């Protein structure tokens, strides 16, 4: 792995964005086929860097029609969404203010949530929220640097957790190496990204929206099936898809995460 040049911008450590639009064409369609560089190869590369089991696999969702979803290996209990800012604002501006500041810590937390304080690191945060919560973190390889970080994070409060991530050279190098794989032209840290990554994870029968840019985790409800059933889509990406139909935007994409081994 190598470091492409993390920068400190306005006093904040800032990464090269993990996701970048494939084109700048604006649209009112939730075009999931050519929206953004939220792709399985980048997430797989980042997982390898982090020390995550290769049994965790990533699959493009090109459409949420039953016919297209039938090609995705099931069950799917985690999704990674990437959307342009107008979609995000339309779907979440009325929700963000209602989430109280999260103060939880310890092994009894229903999910392990981490606040994002690194610029352009929302792709890394989304993947971390998936791998440390999906099936209670079973895909984090024993003895890996990531396992050491997770074990330390459990006993810390949100501020200390954020500092743990912020100060980690391991996470910095893992992210920056994967970010270089995602685009033909690597964007600079100071470039405005405008895209938001969000993780959705089903854990212990409950669906959680995990976004390090919010005040804390958002419980979406209880679910018997997986996230690609109609009820699961309603609890996760449906609002964003609806917003994409009405807002002018540069696109969005959805990745399904599951265990195929």
C-alpha positions in Angstrom: 0.0 0.0 0.0 1.1 3.6 -0.5 0.1 7.1 0.5 -1.0 9.4 -2.3 -0.8 12.5 -0.1 -3.3 13.1 2.7 -3.7 16.8 3.2 -4.8 18.9 6.1 -7.4 21.4 4.8 -8.8 24.1 7.2 -7.3 22.1 10.1 -9.0 18.8 9.0 -7.2 15.7 7.7 -8.7 15.1 4.3 -8.6 12.0 2.1 -9.0 11.5 -1.7 -12.7 10.6 -2.0 -13.4 6.9 -2.4 -16.3 7.7 -4.7 -16.3 10.0 -7.7 -18.9 10.5 -10.4 -18.2 8.7 -13.6 -19.6 11.6 -15.5 -21.0 15.0 -14.6 -24.3 14.6 -16.6 -27.2 15.8 -14.5 -30.4 13.8 -14.6 -33.7 13.3 -12.9 -33.5 9.5 -13.2 -32.2 7.2 -10.4 -29.8 5.8 -13.0 -28.1 3.0 -11.1 -26.1 1.7 -14.0 -23.6 4.5 -14.6 -24.0 6.8 -11.6 -20.8 6.8 -9.5 -17.6 5.0 -8.6 -19.3 3.1 -5.8 -18.2 -0.3 -7.2 -17.5 -3.8 -5.9 -13.9 -3.8 -7.0 -13.0 -0.7 -4.9 -14.8 -2.1 -1.8 -13.1 -5.5 -2.3 -9.7 -3.8 -2.6 -10.3 -1.8 0.5 -11.4 -4.9 2.4 -8.2 -6.6 1.5 -6.2 -3.6 2.7 -8.2 -3.6 6.0 -8.0 -7.3 6.8 -11.6 -8.4 6.1 -12.5 -11.9 5.1 -12.7 -12.5 1.3 -15.9 -14.3 1.9 -17.6 -10.9 2.2 -18.6 -10.0 -1.4 -20.1 -6.9 -3.1 -22.6 -6.8 -5.9 -23.9 -3.9 -8.1 -27.6 -3.3 -7.9 -28.5 -2.0 -11.3 -32.2 -1.9 -10.7 -34.6 -2.7 -7.8 -37.1 -4.6 -9.9 -37.7 -8.2 -8.7 -36.2 -9.5 -12.0 -32.9 -7.7 -11.5 -32.7 -8.4 -7.8 -33.1 -12.1 -8.5 -29.5 -12.1 -9.7 -28.1 -10.9 -6.4 -27.0 -13.7 -4.0 -29.2 -13.7 -1.0 -29.7 -13.0 1.8 -28.5 -9.4 1.8 -28.2 -7.9 5.2 -26.1 -4.9 4.3 -26.2 -2.2 1.6 -23.9 0.7 0.7 -25.5 3.7 -0.9 -23.7 6.5 -2.7 -25.8 9.5 -3.8 -25.3 13.0 -5.0 -25.9 15.8 -2.5 -29.4 17.0 -3.9 -30.7 13.4 -3.4 -29.3 13.2 0.1 -30.7 16.6 1.1 -34.2 15.7 -0.2 -34.2 12.4 1.6 -32.5 13.3 4.9 -32.6 17.1 5.6 -35.9 16.5 7.6 -34.4 13.6 9.5 -30.9 14.8 10.5 -32.1 17.4 13.1 -34.2 14.7 14.8 -31.3 12.4 15.7 -29.9 13.1 19.2 -26.2 13.3 19.8 -25.1 9.7 20.4 -23.3 9.1 23.7 -23.1 5.3 23.7 -20.2 3.0 24.4 -19.4 -0.5 25.5 -20.1 -4.1 24.5 -23.9 -3.7 25.1 -24.4 -1.2 22.3 -26.9 -2.5 19.7 -24.6 -1.3 16.9 -21.0 0.1 16.9 -21.3 3.6 15.4 -18.4 5.9 14.7 -18.4 9.6 14.0 -16.6 10.8 10.9 -14.1 13.6 11.4 -11.8 13.0 8.4 -12.7 14.9 5.2 -13.9 12.8 2.2 -13.7 9.6 4.3 -17.5 8.7 4.1 -16.8 5.7 1.8 -14.3 4.3 4.4 -16.8 5.0 7.2 -19.6 3.2 5.3 -17.5 0.1 4.7 -16.3 0.1 8.3 -19.9 0.4 9.6 -20.8 -2.7 7.5 -17.9 -4.9 8.4 -17.8 -4.2 12.1 -21.6 -4.7 12.5 -22.6 -7.3 10.0 -23.0 -10.6 11.9 -21.3 -9.0 14.9 -18.1 -8.3 13.0 -17.3 -11.9 12.1 -15.7 -10.9 8.8 -12.9 -8.9 10.5 -9.9 -11.2 10.4 -8.5 -12.3 13.8 -5.2 -10.7 14.5 -5.6 -7.9 11.9 -4.9 -4.3 12.6 -8.6 -3.6 12.0 -9.5 -6.1 14.8 -7.2 -4.2 17.2 -8.9 -0.9 16.3 -12.4 -2.4 16.8 -11.5 -3.9 20.1 -10.2 -0.5 21.3 -13.2 1.4 19.9 -15.8 -0.7 21.8 -14.9 0.7 25.1 -14.6 4.3 24.0 -17.1 7.1 23.7 -17.9 8.7 20.3 -15.4 11.5 20.6 -12.6 9.1 21.6 -13.6 6.7 18.8 -13.5 9.5 16.2 -10.0 10.4 17.4 -8.9 6.7 17.2 -9.9 6.6 13.6 -8.5 10.1 12.8 -5.1 9.2 14.2 -4.8 5.8 12.5 -2.1 5.6 9.9 -3.3 2.1 9.0 -6.8 3.3 8.0 -5.3 6.3 6.2 -3.0 4.1 4.0 -5.8 1.5 3.4 -8.2 4.1 2.2 -5.8 6.1 0.1 -4.6 3.0 -1.7 -8.1 1.9 -2.5 -9.1 5.4 -3.6 -6.5 5.3 -6.3 -8.1 2.2 -7.8 -11.6 3.8 -8.2 -11.1 6.3 -10.9 -9.1 6.8 -14.1 -8.3 10.3 -12.8 -7.6 10.5 -9.1 -9.4 13.5 -7.6 -7.4 15.7 -5.2 -8.4 15.9 -1.5 -9.3 19.6 -1.9 -11.8 18.9 -4.6 -15.4 19.2 -3.7 -17.0 15.8 -3.8 -20.6 16.4 -3.2 -21.5 12.7 -2.8 -22.6 10.9 0.4 -22.0 7.2 1.4 -24.5 5.6 3.7 -24.4 2.1 5.2 -27.5 0.1 6.0 -27.1 -3.0 8.2 -29.6 -5.5 9.5 -28.4 -6.8 12.9 -30.3 -8.9 15.4 -33.5 -8.4 13.4 -33.2 -4.5 13.4 -32.3 -2.3 10.4 -29.8 0.5 11.1 -28.8 3.4 9.0 -25.2 4.2 9.8 -23.8 7.5 8.7 -20.7 9.0 10.4 -21.9 12.4 9.3 -25.0 12.3 11.4 -25.3 12.7 15.2 -25.6 8.9 15.6 -27.1 5.7 14.3 -30.7 5.7 13.0 -32.9 2.8 13.8 -35.1 2.2 10.7 -37.2 -0.6 12.2 -37.5 -4.4 12.7 -37.4 -6.7 9.7 -37.9 -10.4 9.2 -36.7 -10.7 5.7 -33.5 -9.3 4.1 -32.8 -5.8 2.8 -33.8 -6.5 -0.8 -37.4 -7.5 0.0 -40.0 -4.8 -0.5 -40.1 -4.0 3.3 -36.3 -4.0 3.4 -36.1 -1.5 0.5 -38.7 0.7 2.2 -36.5 0.8 5.3 -33.3 1.6 3.4 -33.0 3.1 -0.1 -36.5 3.8 -1.2 -36.6 7.4 0.0 -33.3 8.1 -1.9 -34.7 6.4 -5.1 -37.8 8.5 -4.9 -35.7 11.7 -4.4 -33.7 10.8 -7.4 -36.9 10.9 -9.5 -37.6 14.5 -8.6 -34.2 16.2 -8.0 -31.6 17.3 -10.5 -28.5 15.3 -9.7 -25.4 13.5 -10.9 -26.4 10.0 -9.9 -26.5 7.4 -7.2 -25.5 3.7 -6.9 -26.2 0.9 -4.5 -24.0 -2.1 -3.6 -25.3 -5.2 -1.9 -23.1 -7.0 0.6 -23.3 -10.7 1.5 -21.4 -13.8 2.2 -21.2 -16.1 -0.8 -18.9 -18.8 0.7 
